[in-house]
Amino acid sequence: MELGNNMVKMKWQYRLIFAVCAGVFYGLILWLMNYSTDGEMYSTNGILFQAVFFGLFFGIGFPYLNEKLGGKVFRTLGQNITPDLDDDEKVEVEGPANLFRGIEGVGGKLFLTNTHLIFKSHKFNVQGGQTAISYQDIADVQKRKTAKFIDNGLRIVTKNDKQYDLVVNERSVWYDQLKERLSS
């Protein structure tokens, strides 16, 4: 079984909120730059136009282009990721994921095998490598929100209180799959 063949698309409400926030933030930066210099760099109308354009492009245009063009690149990138397995281990479920290592959200692939949860990064990360957690070492699996409002996060808590924060597509399916493996 493979998860994540379809990209999770950002709802239009989130895109609109992001566009407005990005535009306001950019406009504020331009206004502060304008305010802190001796001469006027931008007119008020110029700042408003640039803020609206920036917000629309980064809130609506950029995600649209990313969906149309980026999916092809990242799909082929993910196909080349294979985990290092033990001799008696086999992959049962796999799909794209991010694992937070400090402040970096490391991109890669998540695998559920018959004995481990494995995250393996792709080659375009600062922090690479593989993280393998035995099901016997996992104390809890929790659903969490990414950026405090997107329902796509999982937290793996080990018996020695180490936490691993993941971002996945189809969080409920991953959660159920993990819970099933932990209960057996």
N, C-alpha and C positions, 0 to 999 in steps of 0.2 A: 504494500500500500504506500503510495506517495502522496504527500500533502502539498498544497501550495502551488498547484499548476496555474491557478488564476491569481493574479495580483490583487491584493486588497486595495480598492480605490477609495480615496478620501472623499467623504460626503461633501456635497456642494456647500453645506452650511459651514463646515470646517474650512473649506477653501475661501469662502467669503470672509469669515472671521480672520483668517490668516492674512488675506489681502488687505483688509482694513488695518490690522495691527502693523503689518509691514509698511504700509503707506504712511501711517501716523508716525511710526518710529523713524522712518527715513526723513519725513518732513521735519520732525523735531531736530534731527541731527543737522539738516541743512539750515534750519532757523538758528540753532546754537552757533554754527560756524559763521553765519551771517552776522549774528549779534556780537560775536567775540572779535570780529575784525574791525578795523578802522573804517574802511569803505564798505558800501553795500555791494556784496557779491551777487545776490539774487533779489529779484523783486518778490513781493508776496505772491503774486500770480505765478511767477516762475517756480517758487517753492511748492505751491499747491499743485501745479501741473506735474512737476517731477514726482511728487509724493503719490499722486493718483496713478501715474504711469508705472512707477516702481511697484506699488501695491498690486495693481492688476497683473503686471507681468509675473511677479514672484508668487502671487497668490493663486492665479488662474492659468496664465500662459506657461510658466515653467513646469508645474505639475502635469499639464496636458502634454507638453513635449516629452517629458520624462516617461509618461505612460506609453506614448507612441514609439519613441526611439529607445529608451533605456531598457525596456523589457527584453528586447532581443539581445542586448549586450549582456545583461545580468543572467538571462536564462542559459546562455552558452557558458558563461563563467561558472555557474553553479553545477553544470553537468560534469565538470572536470574535478569536482571535489569528492574524494573518497576517503573514508576514515581508515586509520590503522587499526585492524581488528586482531583479537586473539584467535588462536587456531580453531576453537570451537564456537566462535561468535559469528552471528549473521545479522545483517540489517533487516529490520522488520518494517520500520516507518522512517521516512526522510522528508525533509522540506527546508526551504530557506529560513534563515533566522539571523538575529544579531545577538551577541553576548556582550554585555557591558563589562569591560575590564578597565576599572577606574572611570575616567570620563569618556573614554573612547567606546563607541558602539561598534564592535568588531563584526563585520559582515561575514557570513559563511552559510553553513548548512548544519541542521540539527538532525541527529540520527537516534532512533531508539532501536537498540539491538535486543537480543534475548537476555543480556546481562548488564548492559550499560546505557546511560544517556551520554551521547557523544556530541560535542560541538567541534566542528573543524572550520577554520577560517579560510577565506579565499586569499589569493596572493596580493590583493590591493589594500592591505591593512598595515598599519604601523606595528601592531602587536599581532603576530600570527600564531599558528600552531593549533594543537588539538587539546581539548579539555574533555576528559572522560570521568564520569561519576558512576560508580556502581550503584545499582538500585538498593543494595543492602545498606549503603551509606546515606541514603536520602531519608530525612526525618519528615519533611513536609513539602508539598507543592501548593503554591498560592497564586491566585489570579491577582494581577495588579494592573494599574493604569500607567501608560507611558505618558510623560509630560503632564501628569495629573488629570488627563481627560480622554485619552485614547485607550480603548479596551483591547490591547493586544500584547500585554505583558504577562510573563510568568516569573515567579521567584521560586528557585529551588533552594531549600534549606537543608544542609547536611546535619548529621548527628553531632558533628563538632562545631556547630553554629556558623559555618561558612555559608554565605549567600551568593547565589548566581542569578543575575537578572537577565532574562531573555526577552526578545521581541519576536513574535511569530505571527504568521497568518493563521487564521482559523484557530484561535486560542482555545476555544471550548473543546475542539477535537484533540488537540495536544494535551490539554489538561486531563481529559477522560482517558486517553491512551496511557499517560503516565500513572494516573491513579490505579488503573487496571493492573499495570505491571507491579506497582508497589503493594497491592493487596494480595498478589499471588506468591 
